[in-house]
C-alpha cells in the first residue's frame, strides 16, 4: 500500500480528534496536543513548556518505511532524540500500534490501541485518591507536624516536638525507600538502552552497576603469581584475624586501631496508636472541608504544584527538527 493512502487515513483520524485531545510520547512520556493538521505537516504543542513544533510528512513516511521493513516491529530507541511524537501520532492510524514494554511500533491487521490519553471531565478529573500506602499516611502526618511547628528554627522547638518530627521523618524515609524500589522494578521493564525518560518533575535513566568480588584466594594468588606478582605484594592485614588475636593477648583495640567515636540519634520506638488517632483526625478534617475553604485549599495545592513543576522541570539537551528517523 502506498504511503499516500496511509497518510490520508492518518489525517482523517487527526481531523476526528475531539478538541483538547491529548497524546503521550512512548519514550519520554510527554503530553502534547494536535493544534493544526495540514497536507504536508502536523503541528503539535507540548503541555510541559508550551513547545510548539511541526511534524513533517516526509519524516512520517521515513518512519513508515522503517516499520514496513521490520515485520517484528521497529525499535523506538532507534529514533533520533526528541522524535517520539512521530510514532505517537502514527499510532492513531488503525494499522499501527506501540508496544511500550517491548519498546517497538508495529504494523498490524488487528485491533490497535493508540497513545491518546483518556479524557476525564467533572469530578473524575479533579478527584484525588488516597492510596493505601504507609508512606502516604506518614507523609500526611509529617506535613501536619511541619505546619504546626516553626521548623525553620529547630533550636527553639520543644524536645517532644523534635522527637515526633524525627520519628515521622524516619518513617517516611523507610516507607518511601520501599515504595521507590517497587516503582523502580516496574520502571526497569519500560526503560530501554540507557535512554532518559522524562516526567513533569524530573527524568530517570536505565543504568548498569558493576560490582566486583574476588575469586577464591588461592586461585587469585596463583593467577597473579603466573603473571609475575609475588604474594607479599597483594597480602594485607585481615581485620577478623586481628580481632581474634586481640582476644588472646593483652593488647587493646587502640593499640592496633585508629578509633574515632561519633554520636547520633536513633529511633527507639513508634507509638503507632497515637499516629493512627492523629491521622484519622486529619482525614476527617479533610473530608469535612467544603465550600469556600475547600476552594481555597485546592487553589493553594495547585499553586504549590505549579511551583514544584517550575523548579523541577526536565529539559532534554537536544531538540528534533526535520532529521531522518534512521537509527
N, C-alpha and C positions, 0 to 999 in steps of 0.2 A: 504494500500500500504506500503510495507516495506521501511524503511528509505534508504536502499542502492539504491533504484531506484531514490528517490528524490535527494540523494546526487550526483549520477552520472549526473542527469539532471542539477543540480546546477553547477557542474564542467564544463559541456559543455557550459553553459551560460557564465561562467567566462572566458573560453578559447576564446569565441567570442567577448569579450570586445575589443574595439579599444585601441591602445596604448595611454597612458595618461589619460584614462577614470578615472573620479573622483567620489567617492561616499561621502555621508554625513551621519553622525550618527544621529538617530532620537532624542536622548535626549540632548547630548552636542553640536550637530551641528558642529562637527569637520569633516574636509575633509581628505580623505585618498585615496590611490590607491592600487590596487592589483598588487604586484610585482612578485608573483610566485604562481602557482597552482600545488599542489601535491596531491597524492591519499589520504593522511591522514591529510593534513592540507592546509591552505591557508595563504600565507604571505602577510601582509599589511604594508603600510608605511604611517604615518600621515604627512601631509604637514607642520603642525604647528611647530614641533620641531624635524623633522627627526626621529620620533619614529617608529621603525620597530619591528613588533611583529608577532608571529604565531597564527592563529586561528585554534584550533584543531577540527578534525572531530567529536570526541565524544561529544564536547561541542555543536556543531551544532545539533547532534542527541538528546541531552537533551532538547535543545530549541524546536526542532521539536516535541518531546513528550509532552512538556508543552502546545504547541499550539494546538496539537491534542486533548488534554484533556479539552480545553476551546473553545467550539463552537462559543462563542460570542467574542473571541479574548483574547490573552494573554496580560496582562498589562505590559508595558515596564518598569515601575518603580519597578517591582519585580526582575529585573535583578541585578546581583552584580555590584559594582562600575566599571566603565570603560568597561562594557561588551557590550555596544550598537553597536560595529562594527558587532557583530554576526547577529542581525536582519537586519542591513543594507545590509549585503552580502546576507542573505537569501531572501531579497526582490527581488533579481534578478531572483529567481525561479518564473516561470509563475503562481504558485498557491498560492504565499504568498504576502501579501501587508501590508504596515504600514499605519495606520491612526493616524497622529500626533495629531490631535485635540482631539481625544479620548484617545490617549496615548496607543494604542494597536497594535499588529501584529496579523493578522488573515489569516486563510486558506480559499480560495475561489475558486469557479469554473469559475468565470467570468474573464473579462479582468482586469489586475492589472497594477499598476504603481510601480516603484522602487525608491530607494534612489540614483539613478545615476543622477549626475548633467549634464545638457545640455552643450555640448562643444561649445564654441564660438571661432571663428577664425577671423583673419584680423581686419578690422576697428571695427567690432562689439564687439570684446573683449576689446579694449582699449578706446572705446567711453565713455566719461564722460557726464552724463546727468546733466542738470541744473534744479533742482526741483523748482517748483513754490511755494516756501515756504518763508515766511517773514524772517525766521531765516537765510536762505541761503543768501538772499540779504544783510541783516545786517552783517552777518559774513564776506562776501566779502568786504564790506566797512570797517569793523574793521581790517581785515588783511591789507588792503591798508593803513589805518591810522597807524598801528603798524610798517609797513615797511618805512613810510615816517618820522617817529619821533624817537628820541632816548629815548624810554620809560624806559630804564634802569635807567635813572636819571630823575625822574619826576619833581624834583625841578627846573630843568633847562629848562623845556618846557614852551612855551608861554601859557597864560591863555586861549586863544581861542582854542588852540590845546587840552588842557586838557578838556575843555568843550565838544568839539567834541568827544573825547575819552570816556568820562564818559557817554555821551548820547548813543553812539554806544554800549558800554558795557551793559548799562541798557536795550536797545532794544534787544540785543542778548539774555540776560538772560531771559527776559519776553517771547520772542518767543520760546526760547529753552525749557523753562518750559512747554509751551503749547504743543509743539511737543512731549516732553518727556512723558507727560500724555497720549497723543494719542497712542504713542508706547507702553506704559505700559499697556493700556487697551487691546491691541491686544496680547501682550506677556502673559497676565494673563491667557488667554484661552489655552496657549500652555505649561504652566509650571505645573508640577504635583508633589503634595505631598512634597513640600519643598526641592525638589532635584535641586541642582545648575545646570544651563545650561551655558556653556562657549562659548564665541566668541573670535575672534582674539585679542580684546582689553580688555577683562575682562569677568566677569560672573555675572549672575543675579540669584535670587532665590525667589521663592514664599514665602512670609511671612504673618503672621497674626498680625494685630494691634488690641490691646484691648483697647477700650475706655469705660470710666465709667461716668455715670451721676446719681446723686442722685434721688431717687423717691420723691414723694410728701413729703413735710416737716413733715406734721402730721403723715403720715404713717411711716416715718423713726423714728420719736421721739417715737411713740407708740411701734414700734418693739424693739428699744433699751431699752425702759422702761421695756418691758416684760422680757428683758434679764438682768435687774438689773442695767442699766446705767441711771443715773439721767440726766435731761435736761441740767442742767448747765454745764455738762462736755463736751457737744458737741455744745453748742451755741457759736457763735463768733460774732464779730462786722461786721455788714452789711455795706459795703462801700457805697452803694447807699443811705442808710438811714443816714449815716454820712454826705454825701453831702447835703441832704435835710435839715439836722439840721444846717449846716453852713449858709444856705441861710436865716434862720430866727433868727440867733444870730449874735453877734459882733465878734465871733471868726474868725480867719484867717486860711487859709489852713495849714500854718506852725505850728499852734497850735496842729494839730492832724495828720499831715502827715510829714514823712521824705521826703524832696524834693531834688532831685539831677537833675540838668539840664545838658544836653549834646547837642552839635551842630552837624549837619550832612548836607550833600549835597543832595538835591532832584531835580530830573529832572523837569523843569518847562514847557518846550515845545520842540517840534521837528520840524525842517524845512524839511518836507517830500519832497518838491520840490527840494531843494538843494541836498538831499540824492539821489533822483532818477536821477538827472542830473549826479552826480558823478558816480553812479552805472552804468548808461548806457555807460559812457566813459570807465569804466573798462571792461564791457562786449565787447565793440567794440575793445578794445585793445587786449583782449584775443582771439577774433575771428580772428583778423588780424595777430596774431602771427603764423609764419610758418617757414619752413626751419630749419636752424641750431639753431636759437633762440628757436624754439618750442621744438626741441630735447633736448636742454639744460634744458628748463623749465620742461619737462617731467621727465628728469633724476633727477632733484632736488626734484620733487614731490615724485618720487619713493624712493629716499634716505630718505626723511623725513618720509614717511610711514613706511619704514623698521625700522627706529629708534624708531618710536612710538610703533610699534608692539613689538620690542625687549624689550622696557621698561615696556610695559603693558601686556605682555603675562600672561595668567592664566594657572596655572599648578595644576591639581587636586592632592589632598594629597594621593591618593591611586592608585594602578595600578592593572590591572586584568591579571592573568596569565592563569591558567587552572582550575579555580574554577567552581563548578556547577552553573547552571543558575537558580536553585530553589530559591524562594523568601525567 
